[in-house]
Amino acid sequence: MNEPEHEYEEELDAFLIWMKDAGYTAYTQKSYLADAREFLGSLNGRELGTVKKLQVVSYLTSVRERGVSDATRNRKHASISCLFKALTELELLNINPAAGIKKSKTEKNREPVYLDEQDLQRFLSAVDGKYRSRNLAVFLLMSYMGLRVGEVHTLNQSDYNVERRSLRVFGKGRKWRNVPVPEDIAPYLDQALTDRLNPWHSKEEAMFISQKGRRLSIRGIQGIAADTFSRFQSEVPSSQRRPYSSHKLRHSFATMLLRKGADLRTVQELLGHSSIQTTTVYTHITSREKEEAMSRLQIGMPYKTGSGDS
């Protein structure tokens, strides 16, 4: 593939400006730009105004043939679609050739990955080290308050109202939501703020500071989670280890709420989902729950009568 940075420099700069104006996180900007560069490199210098749906589908097909997951293919599709949407809105192009291309169907019936309450407690017990209070608070916000990794990253000290025990969270779609801080979680959050590392710049408002004195990055949070999950599963044979990640803590939060009887609308609000359809992915049922439900049935069988009865 050709390197598109110079050939499509104006378009890539415009795309970045558009994403910043639309409120995309720095992490998303970086991911989408990388996908856009890869796609542009596949065009072999073709003018963007002449790109058709065929070129987009051809690229996405080549991506699939490399063996990436459907979810990754769909993200790359979203990146390309956003690129052309940005360029049309900024009047650099007239059409979006990525529009109308179907997403890959991801496997809906695979076993969902989350931690139950007992496993969650064991995972939190695996948090250790010099920055334990900070890391523990980060994981508690995700597993017992449902925050996304990016939302934890953007938290400022002023977002926490100690008196009301409430947290203001800046979520997807540039929307704010208020999440109650559970009574049992508040002391850990207070301790993390007490132990907050000194930032490099005195005006840094970030709630969580890295060892380098900067706002704790998304990649940093994911790395800490990966290390902790590795310790958590250290005694499990490698072939039986589950693909846990920081985002699975949010899955665990939603699953726990629904199992304890919380209604779907409430969970939607707490998670910051714009559509309740997104929330329904957490309504998975385990085999054990199916068996328990079936065991509650009062089955009245008809009395058998012998063939020789008169």
Disulfide bonds with the S-S distance in Angstrom:
none
